[in-house]
Amino acid sequence: MSDMFYNFSTYLTNQTDIIFINLKEYFKYIKNNYRSMEGFIHKTENLKNAFYKSLKNLKTKKEDLFRKQEVAKWDFDPKENVDKSTIASDKGLALEKMLYKETPQVNYQKVVYGFYLNRILSEHDRLKIINSNLHYKNSMNIFEMMTNKTTEFITSLADNTAELTKNEKNKGNNEDNLEQNNNGDVENNDGENV
């Protein structure tokens, strides 16, 4: 009986170890993958903040210049032939054409930020696929190990039960033999009374 309890406690310990060790390693792997992305995410966040700040400043500057109507300070591209009197009355065109040196710099910040953001999303998708495949394999591995340990436990439980049953039968036979011997009957090796 003590063997049964010992085997049961060993079985539970083994199952716990399987889950703890394998799940711990699995989540440690995932954590390390995403930890490596933290610096990249931080840089992307800084690029986003810088871009939106520059964009806001550029829009504010353009709006102020248009409101003041100081066309000489609007800084048009000298390669473009811009009619300053026409553009002064068309706000949309004026905001598009003015500050031709600063506008591409802000647009470049937008492109860099977009590139970093796209890389993060691509990396996230890649890790999601890898992790889902790894999770499937890890789950199957855990299931297989737990099944093997369960099979071992059930086998040992069956062996212990068979041994207990055998011992109970032998105990019962010994008590019957002892009772018959006390009645004066003697058995030979074939179980016949002599």
SULQUIZI-V519686 format. One record per residue. N is the residue number from 1. RES is the residue in one letter. PSI is psi in radians with two decimals (999 if undefined). BURIAL is + if it has 24 or more other ideal C-beta (glycine too) atoms within 12 Angstrom, else -. Layout:
n: <N | N>
res: <RES | RES>
psi: <PSI | PSI>
burial: <BURIAL | BURIAL>
This chain:
n: <1 | 2 | 3 | 4 | 5 | 6 | 7 | 8 | 9 | 10 | 11 | 12 | 13 | 14 | 15 | 16 | 17 | 18 | 19 | 20 | 21 | 22 | 23 | 24 | 25 | 26 | 27 | 28 | 29 | 30 | 31 | 32 | 33 | 34 | 35 | 36 | 37 | 38 | 39 | 40 | 41 | 42 | 43 | 44 | 45 | 46 | 47 | 48 | 49 | 50 | 51 | 52 | 53 | 54 | 55 | 56 | 57 | 58 | 59 | 60 | 61 | 62 | 63 | 64 | 65 | 66 | 67 | 68 | 69 | 70 | 71 | 72 | 73 | 74 | 75 | 76 | 77 | 78 | 79 | 80 | 81 | 82 | 83 | 84 | 85 | 86 | 87 | 88 | 89 | 90 | 91 | 92 | 93 | 94 | 95 | 96 | 97 | 98 | 99 | 100 | 101 | 102 | 103 | 104 | 105 | 106 | 107 | 108 | 109 | 110 | 111 | 112 | 113 | 114 | 115 | 116 | 117 | 118 | 119 | 120 | 121 | 122 | 123 | 124 | 125 | 126 | 127 | 128 | 129 | 130 | 131 | 132 | 133 | 134 | 135 | 136 | 137 | 138 | 139 | 140 | 141 | 142 | 143 | 144 | 145 | 146 | 147 | 148 | 149 | 150 | 151 | 152 | 153 | 154 | 155 | 156 | 157 | 158 | 159 | 160 | 161 | 162 | 163 | 164 | 165 | 166 | 167 | 168 | 169 | 170 | 171 | 172 | 173 | 174 | 175 | 176 | 177 | 178 | 179 | 180 | 181 | 182 | 183 | 184 | 185 | 186 | 187 | 188 | 189 | 190 | 191 | 192 | 193 | 194>
res: <M | S | D | M | F | Y | N | F | S | T | Y | L | T | N | Q | T | D | I | I | F | I | N | L | K | E | Y | F | K | Y | I | K | N | N | Y | R | S | M | E | G | F | I | H | K | T | E | N | L | K | N | A | F | Y | K | S | L | K | N | L | K | T | K | K | E | D | L | F | R | K | Q | E | V | A | K | W | D | F | D | P | K | E | N | V | D | K | S | T | I | A | S | D | K | G | L | A | L | E | K | M | L | Y | K | E | T | P | Q | V | N | Y | Q | K | V | V | Y | G | F | Y | L | N | R | I | L | S | E | H | D | R | L | K | I | I | N | S | N | L | H | Y | K | N | S | M | N | I | F | E | M | M | T | N | K | T | T | E | F | I | T | S | L | A | D | N | T | A | E | L | T | K | N | E | K | N | K | G | N | N | E | D | N | L | E | Q | N | N | N | G | D | V | E | N | N | D | G | E | N | V>
psi: <-0.70 | -0.56 | -0.65 | -0.78 | -0.68 | -0.81 | -0.66 | -0.75 | -0.66 | -0.72 | -0.85 | -0.71 | -0.76 | -0.76 | -0.74 | -0.77 | -0.74 | -0.85 | -0.83 | -0.88 | -0.85 | -0.75 | -0.64 | -0.81 | -0.69 | -0.86 | -0.49 | -0.72 | -0.82 | -0.76 | -0.75 | -0.63 | -0.83 | -0.46 | -0.64 | -0.40 | -0.23 | -0.76 | -0.71 | -0.74 | -0.71 | -0.78 | -0.74 | -0.71 | -0.72 | -0.72 | -0.71 | -0.82 | -0.75 | -0.73 | -0.87 | -0.59 | -0.80 | -0.72 | -0.77 | -0.78 | -0.72 | -0.79 | -0.75 | -0.76 | -0.76 | -0.76 | -0.76 | -0.76 | -0.73 | -0.73 | -0.69 | -0.29 | 0.61 | 1.38 | -0.54 | -0.47 | 0.05 | -0.25 | 1.21 | 2.75 | 2.14 | -0.36 | -0.42 | 2.41 | 1.75 | 2.22 | 1.85 | -0.52 | -0.62 | -0.76 | -0.47 | -0.40 | -0.18 | 1.70 | -0.80 | -0.80 | -0.71 | -0.80 | -0.56 | -0.69 | -0.48 | 2.78 | 0.99 | -0.35 | -0.65 | -0.59 | -0.82 | -0.54 | -0.74 | -0.70 | -0.63 | -0.74 | -0.66 | -0.74 | -0.76 | -0.79 | -0.78 | -0.69 | -0.85 | -0.72 | -0.74 | -0.68 | -0.71 | -0.80 | -0.72 | -0.77 | -0.70 | -0.80 | -0.71 | -0.82 | -0.62 | -0.74 | -0.82 | -0.81 | -0.61 | -0.68 | -0.75 | -0.71 | -0.73 | -0.85 | -0.74 | -0.74 | -0.73 | -0.70 | -0.80 | -0.79 | -0.75 | -0.78 | -0.74 | -0.66 | -0.75 | -0.75 | -0.65 | -0.72 | -0.77 | -0.75 | -0.79 | -0.68 | -0.80 | -0.62 | -0.74 | -0.73 | -0.79 | -0.71 | -0.75 | -0.71 | -0.74 | -0.73 | -0.78 | -0.76 | -0.69 | -0.71 | -0.78 | -0.68 | -0.75 | -0.76 | -0.73 | -0.69 | -0.70 | -0.78 | -0.72 | -0.69 | -0.73 | -0.67 | -0.59 | -0.42 | -0.07 | -0.11 | 2.46 | 2.37 | 2.56 | -3.00 | -0.40 | 0.00 | 0.22 | 2.54 | 2.43 | 999>
burial: <- | - | - | - | - | - | + | - | - | - | + | - | - | + | + | - | - | + | - | - | - | + | - | - | - | + | - | - | - | - | - | - | - | - | - | - | + | - | - | + | - | - | - | + | - | - | + | - | - | - | + | - | - | + | - | - | - | + | - | - | + | + | - | - | + | + | - | - | - | - | - | - | - | + | - | + | - | - | - | - | - | - | - | - | - | - | + | + | - | - | - | - | - | + | + | - | + | + | + | - | - | - | + | - | - | + | - | - | + | - | - | - | + | - | - | + | - | - | - | + | - | - | - | - | - | - | + | - | - | - | + | - | - | - | - | - | - | + | - | - | - | + | - | - | + | + | - | - | + | - | - | - | + | - | - | + | - | - | - | - | - | - | - | - | - | - | - | - | - | - | - | - | - | - | - | - | - | - | - | - | - | - | - | - | - | - | - | - | - | - | - | - | - | ->
